[in-house]
Amino acid sequence: MKNIRWMAAVRGLAVAGMFLYVFSRFVPCSSVDDYPIIDDIDNAWAQALHIAFSRHWQFGQDIVFTYGPWGFLARGYYPTTYPVSVIVWVMLSLVFLCAGWRLACHLSDNRLFSWLWLIGFTGVASIPVGNDFDVRLVAWVVLLLFLHFFVEKGAFTATQAMLVVSLGWLSLVKFTGLMESVLVVALIAVDNIFRHRRFPWIVPLWAASLLGFWVMAGQHLSSFGPYLSNSWQITSGYTEAMMRTGRTETWDVSGFLLLAVLLCTMTGGVAWARLRFWGALPLAGLGGTLFIVFKQGYVRQDRHEVAAVMSLLIISLACLALAGPAKGRKMRQALLLLAGSVLMASSVFGYWLPGNGLWTQWAGTFKPSNLMGPVTGVFTGHLRSDYEKNLATIREEYPVPPMKGGADLYSCFQTILFAHGLPYQPRPVIQSYSAYTPELARLNAAHLQTDRAAGNLLFAIEPIDGRFPALDDGLSWPELLTRYDLRGTSDALGTYLFLSRSAAPREYHLTPLQDTSARWGEPVTPPSATAGPIWVEIEIKKTLIGTVVSALYKPPVLVLTVSLRDNGQQDFRMVPAMARGGFLLSPVIGDNQAFAALASADGQRDLAGQEVMSMTVLADTRSYSTICYQSPMAVRFYRLDFPRQDFRMDWPVKPAEQ
């Protein structure tokens, strides 16, 4: 009798510990990454998503970003939305527990092994804190895929139904989650129709949950179409605009692809043994998910790679559970693949997060302070306290002048506005580096022509990745120069320019000057600067090969080299779609002082040295050319005419920096 009671007590503690661990990993409770930090772009857009939800802004119209109306669930702390985040993640954690335990039990009849597997699966799905949401999405998708095809006996079970509803919810957090969900739901629907000969209840359930949670977020059904359209604009333009190459890219990509192929091969073997030709469906789902993960992690090879290898690791754990009943060779293969994924994840963590590696973060998940985080986060108020302290620090470091009415900030550190409690009134594409297609750039420019535009702006030249300075929100520059008045700077250091909406908008004109063409590496001479500021449109079109390369991975980066009158040669990153939409070429406006001089009636002499004498388009390859884009390229020059303001900054104009 004592042994029975003891075993029951142990099982009870194990179950309680599992619940506690899962809740501590998913319920937002960590102060490390849950409040705004000024030097982190991610925290600025995260705060904007919280505000958008609390104010019921319409996604796809009022706000356009890679995240949806429930995007605030991905990260960050905001007092108004925190209770909602806690409630949602408690419910999602319960679904994760149910589905995860079903897959864990498939691994082994030994409940201790199953328990350890679920603890590991949960930990991998939740570290590193703040950058783990893509991994969580993969966990949900893989659970649904593997449960349906390899674990559950029915064509559509209650566990699957809970996963489908939660995936409909998570699909509105990030657009890539919607893509992954559509893929898996479609494959399961095909299996229901053609293998089981049953109605695919998964489709209407997923669609109903998607639209239901859309409405619950305060969104109008009429906004759903623009949301899909504009989200696809951001997704389709991401590769060319945001791609970045790491120093060890060849090795990293090769390692990821090798492990991905081996995981698919092993899964395909299990699928063939169980499903024969129908095994192509789960294999397609796994392959499609791995492809999306690959693109997320290696198009822009920076800390995004961390999420990619953690997704690979969580898929390796799922495949281990899949191989459990087979034992023997399949189990050995799964263990070797899991070991390879762990080694790769450890290496990537060591590179991108030195001093805070995979094992350090893993061990930290078991600290009592982290395990009790959901309780302390809700009842002690330390998150609110940390949040207020950070806002106070930001206010001290970045003072702003008094403002009446709404405010926006160009380019991407909107946390300054939040810290000062200013009424946030953003343009649709909330961060300038993301307006990287002509369509997205026009959304922001058209917004400035409406009454919905903010009355006050903080403006700074802050290009990312060495881009040509005038590319970010380039189509909005003429509107900014004619619809806003320059008032001064936000502080003594001139960190941001302060602009206020003009009572009487001025007009600008683009006067055609010259149509020509450019080939790789051949200098093109723009019209003389005596004609005024020079606007340019460079029509860079992908070839068929370039389209395929962009879809599968990424084409070479393009470089715009300009020769300046006084400052020699400067090399800048050029985004083809941004260049196609048009931007101010000459003079080169490389910092806030130069922008102030451009707007000022007395500032033209200060910009004479920034006149572009010639421009050259290159590919970042050994030959400076590429077959991914057509050559020659059409180039159209215009004169930008606009009334100058009676304002002068008492500082020298610096040369443009790369």
N, C-alpha and C positions, 0 to 999 in steps of 0.2 A: 504493500500500500504506500509506504514512504517513497519507494522508487517511482511509483506512478505519479504521486504528487510532485516529486522533484522534477520528473520529466515534463509534467504539465507546466510547472513554473518556468522551466527553461524555455519551453516553446512559447509561453506567454511573453517572456522577456525578449525572445528573438523577434516575435511579431511586433511588439511595441518598439523595439530598437529599429526595425525596418521602417515602420511608419515614421518614427522620429527622424531617421536619416533622410528619407525621401522628402519629407516636408522641409527639413533644414536646407536641402539642396535646391528646391524649387520655389518655395515661398520667399519673396524678397525680404531680406533681413540683414544683409551685410552692409556695413557703412563704408567698406573699402571703395566700392565703385558705384554707390547709389546716390551720389549727390554731384552737382556740377563742379567740374574742375576747369579752370579757364584755358589751360593749354591743351585741352583735349577736344577736338572737333566733335567726336562722337557724343560727348555729354551735352553739347549745345543742341544738336538735333534731337537727342533723346528728350531733353526738357521741352522742346517745341512740340514733340508728339504728345506729351502729357497735357500741355496746355490746349492743344488741338482737340483732344478727347473731351476735356472738361468744358470746352466752349462749343462743342458740336460742330466744328468746322467741317465742311464737306470735302472729303478726299477725292482727288481727281479734278477739283475745281478750285476750292479755296487753298488747298495745300496739295503739293505734288512731290512725292518722295518715294524712296524704295520701300518704305513701310506703309502699312494701311492704318485704318481707324483704331485697331487694337494694338498698334505698334508700340505703345507705351509699356506693354507687358514685357517687352524684350529686355529693358534695362532702365535704371534710373529711379530716383525718388522724387515725388512731388506730393505735397500734403493732401491736395484735393483727390488725387487718383490712388493714393496708397491703399485705402480700404478696399477699393475695387480690385487692385492688383492682388492683395492678400486672398480675397474670397475666390477669385478666378483660379489662382495657382493652387489653392487648397483643393478645388474641384478637379483640376487637371492632374494634380498629384495622385488623387485617388484612382483616376482612370489609368495613369501610368503604372501604379502599383498592381492593379488587377491584370492588366495586359502583360506587364513585365513578369509577374509571377507565373502566368500561364506559359510563357516562353521558357522561364527558368525551370519549371517542372519538366519541360520537354528535354532539358539537358541531362537530367539524372533523376533516378528514383530516390537518391539520397538527398533529403531536404536540406542538410547542411551545405552541400555543394550548390544546390539551387539558391539558397539564401546568400551565400558568398557571391555567386554570379550576379544576382540582382543588385547587391551592394556595389559591386564593381561597375555594372552597367549604369547605375544611377550616378555614381561619381564621375564617370567619363562624360556623361551627358550634361554635367554641370560645372566643369572647370575648363578654362579659367573663368572666374566670376566676371560678368560684364561682357564677355565675348563668346558666350556659350549658346546663344539662342539658335544659331544655325545647326549646332550639334543636337539640340533638343528636337528641332524639326526632323532631323534625320532619324532620331530615335523613334519618334511617333510613326513616321512613314515605314520604317523597317519592321516595327512591331506589327502594324496592320498587314503588311505584305507577307511576313513569315507566318503569322498566326493563321491567315486565311489559307495559304497554300500548303503549309506543312504541319500545323498543330491542330487547329479546330476541325472537328469531324463534320459539322454542318456547313452548308454553303454560306450562311450568314448568321452569326451568333450574336448574343447579347454583348459579349466583350468587343466584337468587331463593331457593333453598333455604337458603343461608347467611344471607341477610337475614331470612328467616322465623324461623329458629332464634334469631338474635340479637335479633329483635324480641320473641320469647317471653321472652327473658331480660330485656330492657329494660322489658317490660311490668310486671315485678315490682319495678322501681325506683320508679316513680311511677304512681298510678292513672290519671292522664290519658293516660299512655303506653299503658295497657291499652285505654282507650277508642279512641285513635287506631289502635291495632293491630287491634282488632276490626273497625273500619270498613273498613280497607283489605283485610284478609284476607277479609272477607265479600264485598266487591266483586270481588276477584280470583276467589273461588270461584264467584260468579255467572257471571263471564266464562268460566271453565273449563267450567262445566256447559252453558250455553246457547249460547255462541259456538263454543267449541272441541269441544263434545260429548265432554268427558273428565272422568274422576273428579277432583274437587277435592282433590288431594293436599295442597294448602296447609293445609287445615283440620286434618286429623289431625296433620300435622307441627307446626303452630303449637301446637295443644292439647297434644301430647306434650312439646314443649319447655317450654311454660308450666308444666305439672305437674312435669316433670322438674326444672326449676330451683327450683320451689317446694320439692320434697323435698330437693334439694341444699343449700338454705338452712337445713335443720334444721326445716322446717315439717311438721306432720301434715296429711294429706289432709283430716281432719275440720275443720281450721281454715280451709280455703279458703272454705267457705260464709260463715262469720262475717266473714271478710276482705272478701269482695265486698259483703256487706250493710252493714257498718259503714263501709267506704270510700265506698259510695254515700251514706250518711248525711252524711258530711263533704262530699262533692262537691255534693250537692243543697242543703245548707244554706249553702254558701260565699258565694253571691251576697248574700243578705240580711245575713249576719253580717259579711262582710269588705269589702263594697263601699266604695269611697272615690273621691271626685271630685277631679280635678285642676283647676288654674286655667285651663288651655287645653284642656279636655276636648273641647269641640265641634270645634275645629280638628283636634285630634289624631285623634279618632275618624273625622271626615270624611276626613282624609287616608288613614288606614289602610283604610277601607272602599272609597274610590275606587281605590286601588292594588289591593286584593284583587279587586274587580269586574273591573278591567281585566286582571289576571292570569288570572282565570277565563275572560274573554272570549277572550283570545289562545289559551289552552290549549284552549278549546272549539273554536276554529277549526282548530287543528292536529288535534285529535281527530276532528273531522268529516271532514277531508280524508283521514285514514287509516282511520278505523273506521266512519264514517257514524253510524248511530243508536247503535251500541255505544259511541261516544265519550261518551255520557252517564255511563258508569261511572267513567272516570278523572276526569271533571269533578265528579261527586258526591264522589269521594274528596278531590280538591283543595279543593272548597268546604267539606266537613265539617272538614278539617284546619284551614283558615283560620278557620272559625268557632270551633273550640276554642282556637286561638291568640288570636283576638280576645277571647274571654271571659277567658282567662288574663291578658291584658295590660291590659284596660280596665275590668273589674269593679272591681278594686282598682288605680286608676291611681297607682302610685308607681313604684318601680324595676322592677316587673313589666312595665312598658311597654317597657323595654329588651329583654327577652327576646322580646316580641311583634314589635318592629320588626326584630330580628335574624332571627326566623323568617320574616318577610316578605321580608327580604333573601335568605335562603338559598333560598326558593321562587322568587324572581326569578332567581337564578343557575341553578336547575334548569330554569326555563322558557326561559332563554337557550340552554341546551344542547338543549332540546327543539326550539327554532326553528332550530337550526344548519343542518340539511339543507335547510330551506325557503328560507333566505337571503332576499334581497330585502326585501319589506315586512314580513314576519314578523320577520326579524332586526332591522330598525330598530325595530319595536314593542317587541321584547324588550329591546333596548338602552335605549330610552327608559324603560321600566318599571324596569329595573335602576338607571338613573340616579336616577329618582324615589325608589326604595327607599333608595339610598345617601344621598340628601339628607335623607330623613326620619330615617334611623338616625343621621346626624351630628347633626341637630337634637336628637333625644331624648337622645343621649349627652351633648351639651353642656349640656342642662338637668339631667339626673339625676346625671351624673358630671362636674361641672366640673373642668377641669384634667387630666382623664384620658379624653379623648374617643375617638371611634371610631378616628381615624387614629393617635393616640398608642398605643392598645392594639394596633392592627394592626402598627405598626412594631415594637413590643416583642416580637411573636411571633418575630421574626427575630434577636433578640439571641443571641449565642453561649451565654449562660448559660441562656436558655430552650430553645434547641435541644438543649443537652446535659443538660437537666433530668432526663429519665428515668434517665440514667447517674448523675448526681450525687445524685439523690434516693434511689436504691437503695443506692449504695455509699459515700457520704460521711456519711450519717446526719444531715445538717443539718435535715431535717424533724423528726426526733426531738428534736434539740437545741432548735429553735424551739418545739416543742410543750411541752417541759418548762419553758422560760423563761416562756412565757405562763401555764402553770399556777402557777408560783411567784409571778408577779405577781398573779394572782387570789387566791391564798392570803393574800398580804400585804394586799391591799385589802379582802378580805372574810373576816375570821376567823370561825370557827364554834366553838361550844362542844364539848366532848368528847361523843361519842355512842356508844352501844352498839346494835348492830343496824342494820337497813336504814334508809334515809333517802329522802325525797322533798322536792320543793320546789314551792311554789305562788307565783308563777304560771308563769314561763316561762324563767328563767335558770338552768337546771340545771347549767350549767358550773361553778358554785360547788361543787356536790357532787363533780363529777368531779375538780376541782382538789385537793380535800382527800382524795381517795381513799376516799370514803364508799361503802358498799355501796348502789348505786342500786336502789331498789325502787319503781318508779313506779306511779301510777294508769294505767288503760288509755289515756285521752286525755291524752297526756303534757304538753300545755300548756293552761292554763286557758282561753285565748282561743279555743281550737278546740272546746271542749265547747259548741257553739252551737245544738244542738237538744235538746229534752227527752230524747230517747233517749240521746244521747251524755252529757248531764249525769247521767242516771241511772246509766250505766255507772260513772262515777267515784264517785258517791255510794254505790252498792251495793258497790264495791270496799272502801270504808272500813269496811264492816260485816263484812269477812272477815278471816281470819288472814293473808291475803296483803298486807294494808295495811302500810305502813312503820311502824316503831316510833317514828321521829323525823321531824319536819317542820320545814322553814323556810318561813315564810308571810309574804307581803307583799301589800298591796293595790296592784296594778299593772295597771289596766285600760288597754286600747289604744283608740285612736280616740275618746277622750272618752266611753267607755261609762259607764253607771251602775255605780258600783263593785261592787255586790253581784251583778251579772249573771254575771261570770266564775266558773264552777264554783259558781254560786249554790245549786244543790241539795245541794252538799256542805257548805255552811256549818253547818246544824244538826248534821251528823255530826261536823264538826270541833269544834264547841262542846261536844259531849257525850261524844265518844270520845277526846279528847286534852286534856291538861293544859298550861296555859300556864306555861312555865318562865322566860322572860325574853327577851332579845334576842340576836341572833347577834354583835353588836358594840356598842361604846359609842354608835354613831350610831342604833341601832335600825333598821338597814336591813331586817332580817328578824326576825320573831318566832320563838322556838324553842318548839315544841310536842312533847310526848312522849305516847305512847299510854297511856291511863289503864288502871290495873289492873282497875278496875270501871267499865264504861261506864255513863253516866247516860242517862236517857230524855228525849226531847223530845216535845211534842205540838203539833199545829196545830189550834187551836180555831176553827171558823167564826164570823165576826163579822158579815159583811155581804156581800150580793150586790147589785150595782148595774150600771150601764152607763156608758160614756163616749163622747162624741162629739168630733170634732176641735175642739180649742181650748177645750173646756168644762171648767172646773176640777171635780175630784172631791175631796170631803173624806173622808179615811180616818177610821176610828174613832180616838178619842182615844188618845194614847200612854200614858195611865194604865192602859190595858188591857194594856200590855206591848209588846214589839217587834211591829211589824206586818209580816206576810207578805202578799204580793199575787200573784195570778195574773191576767194580762191576756190575754184570748183575742182575739188579732188574727189575722184570717183574710184571705187574699188573695181578691180577686175573680177572675173569669175573665180580665179584662183584666190584672190584676196577675200572674196565672200566666204569661200569654203574655209580658208585659214582662220578668218575671224570667228566663224561659227564653231570650229573645233578647238581653237586655242586663241592666238592673237597675232596680228601682223606686226611688222617692225614699227617702232616709234618714228614719227616724222619730226624734223627739226627745221625751224625757220631761222636762218642766219641773216642778220641785218648789219649793214655797215653804216655807222653814224658819222655825222659831220665832225664831231669833236671827240668822240669816245671810242673810236675804233670799232671792232667787230664784236657783236654779241650773238650768242646762240641761245635759242629758246625752244621749248617743246611746243609743237603745234598739233592741235586736235583737228582732224580733217572736217568734221561736221561743224565745229565752231567757225573754222575758216570759211566754210561754204556760206554760213549765215551772214558773215561780214563783221569787220571790226576796225578800230582806229589803228592804222599802221604807223603814221608819222604825224607829229613827233611821237617818239616812244615815251609813254607815260608810265614810269617805273615805280613811282611812289606817290605819297599823298601831296608832297610839295609840287610835283609836276602836274598833278590833276588840278590843284588850286591855281597854278599858273595858266593851265589850259582854259579854265573858266574865267580868268581875270582879264580885264581889258588891258592891263599893263604887264601881263606876264609873257607875252610872245617872245620878247628878247631873251628871257631866261630859258626858253625851250629851243633856241636856235641850234644849240649843239646836239640836240636830240633828233634832228632831222635825219630821216632814213635816205641815204644816198643810193643804196641798192639792197635788194632782198634776194635770198636764195633758198629754195626748198630742197631739203635733203632727206634721205632715209638714214636711220641710224644703223647702217650696215657697212661692211668693208668697202663696197663699191659706191656707197652713198645713193644707191637707187634700189628699187624693189619692184618685183612683178605683181605685187599685191595691189598696186594703184596704177591707174592709167597715166600715161605721159604722152604728149604734153598736157598741161592743165590750163584751163581757161582762167585768166586773171582780169578782173575789172576794177579800175581805179575811179574814185569819186572824190570830189571836194566836199568836205563837211562844213557847211555855212551855218553859223548860229550866232546870236547876239552875245557879246561878252558881258561880264558883270563888273561893276565898279568896286573891285575888291582886290587887295594885294596882300600876299603873305610875305612877311619880313624874314625870309629864310632863303638860302641858296637851293637851287634845284640840283639834286644829286644825279649821277649817271644811273641808268637803269641797271638793276642787278638781275643776274640770271635766276 
